[in-house]
Amino acid sequence: MSGSQTTLAITAHPGDFVWRAGGALALAVSRGERALVACLSFGEQGESASQWLAGKTLDEVKAVRRAEGEAAAAALGAEIRFFDAGDYPLEETPQLLSSLVDLYRELQPTVVLTHAPFDPYNTDHGPAGDIARKARILAQAAGVPNSDRSLPTKDGVLAAPPVFCFEPHQSEVSLFKPDVLLDISPVWDKKVAAMNAMGAQGHLVDYYTDLGKRRGSQAKRNSGLNLGLPSNTFGEAYMRVYPQVTDRLD
């Protein structure tokens, strides 16, 4: 691993990290860094229609979605943990918040990826992002206990990692205005492999392939002449939650 660099993606459902942040996770791994997905639910009720129509039980649907998430994470080189907090609706609970506080303090992530605040097409995405951002703030407070009621050590208190919101499915009506375009061309094949692992939502592969091309084209348009992006550039779009701190404008 490269130092202690860790990218943490907190998502509502298994597919979310694949479609929206798979490139960022694979890029982190390609640099020798750690990448971990915290999947708050299996998407068993709201994002598994094909499995229900096939007559599967709840436990069977969860097992399918777990297997898909694990396969997709492996394709990206990332780790994954499931919290089984339920979906449709995904709701904030003290236990879920405390578990995420523990995770933040354990990992000490240097980058956090999660959902944008508003998504009118999905009842879970906005709350998942809110929970992720709230737990990040709580994990920074020395007086907020861990789940075992112990207080964090000085090294256990979370620093202030930057938070990037990944793109909703319908960005045009989700108040999503990208201010970061990430070139994921070097790992596009890994993202494709991860997308193809999501059998329960296989109908989305073409959509997100097209989106990757469009965001890549926009990245080229905004990069100037000297960045040297490849002719077939693929990209992902993000919004920063907090200001960038820098000593140089470039």
C-alpha positions, 0 to 999 in steps of 0.5 A: 500500500502507498503510505496510509492512503485510503479511499472509503466509498459509502453507498446505499446499495451494491450497484452504487459504487460500481456505476458511480465510483468504480473508476475512482476506486480502481485508480486508488488501487492502481496507485497502491492505495487501499479502497474500501466500500461500506455498503449500507444495504443489499438493495434487496427490496428496491433494486433487485426487481429481476430477482423478485420476479424470478421468485426468490425469497428475501434471503436469496435476494440478499445472497445474490446481491452480496455475491454481486457486490463482492465480485464487483469489488474484487474486479476493482481491487477493493474491499467491501463490507455490508451493514445490512441496514435495510433499504426502501427505505434506508433509515438512519439509526443510532446503531448504523451511525455508531458503526460508521463512526467506528469504521471512519476511526478504524480506516482514517480515510484520506478520501470519502466518496458518497451520494449527493444530497438530492436524488428524486428517483431513489428514496435511499441515496440522499439519506445514505449520503447524509448518514455518511457525512453525519458519521464523518463529523461525529467521528471527528469529535473526541467526546463521541464514544465508539460503539463499545462506549469507549472514547477514542484515543488521540490517534483514533479521532478522525481527521477531516478527509475531503468528501466527494459526491458521485453522480446520481443516475439522473444528474439533470434533475438532481441538482448535481453540478460537477466540479471535478472530472476524473480521468478513469481511462487507465482503469476503464476495463476494471470498471467494465468488469465490475459493471458486468458483475452486477447481473441483477442490474445488468440493464444499466451497463449500456447507460453507464458506458455512455455516461463514462464516454460523455464525462471523458469527452467533457474532461478532455474539453476542460483539460487544456492542451497539455494534459495529454488525455487519450483520444478515448477518454472515460471519466466520472463526475464528482462534486466537492462538499468542502473547499479544496485547500491548496497553496497553488491555483492550477 
